[in-house]
Amino acid sequence: MQAVTESERRQEVRVLLDQIQAHPERDWTSARQRITTLNKLIANKPAVPKPH
């Protein structure tokens, strides 16, 4: 299993938002829940200590 990077999470959010914007007539409930989850993961990312 590979680790998911913050960049990949941000890209997934962007793709989902683009899809929602392109087709607002669809039911996007699960996509919106996924966006919420991804945003929480991005916001709560652990701080990585900077090398000296």
C-alpha positions in Angstrom: 0.0 0.0 0.0 1.4 3.4 -1.0 1.2 6.5 1.1 -1.0 9.3 -0.2 0.6 12.7 -0.4 -0.9 16.0 0.3 -0.5 16.9 -3.3 -2.5 13.9 -4.4 -5.3 14.9 -1.9 -5.4 18.4 -3.2 -5.5 17.1 -6.8 -8.5 14.8 -5.9 -10.3 17.8 -4.4 -9.7 19.8 -7.5 -11.0 17.0 -9.8 -14.1 16.6 -7.7 -14.9 20.3 -7.6 -14.4 20.5 -11.4 -16.8 17.6 -11.9 -19.4 19.2 -9.6 -19.1 22.5 -11.5 -19.4 20.8 -14.8 -22.5 18.8 -13.9 -24.4 20.6 -11.1 -27.6 18.7 -11.9 -26.2 15.5 -10.5 -26.4 14.3 -6.9 -22.9 15.0 -5.5 -23.6 14.0 -1.9 -20.8 11.4 -1.7 -18.4 13.6 -3.6 -19.0 16.5 -1.2 -18.5 14.2 1.8 -15.2 13.1 0.2 -14.1 16.7 -0.3 -14.9 17.4 3.4 -12.8 14.4 4.5 -9.9 15.4 2.2 -9.9 19.0 3.4 -9.8 17.8 7.0 -6.8 15.5 6.2 -5.0 18.3 4.4 -5.7 20.7 7.3 -4.6 18.2 9.9 -1.4 17.1 8.3 1.3 16.3 10.8 4.1 18.9 11.0 7.3 17.7 9.5 10.4 19.0 11.3 12.7 21.0 9.0 16.2 19.6 8.7 18.9 21.7 10.3 
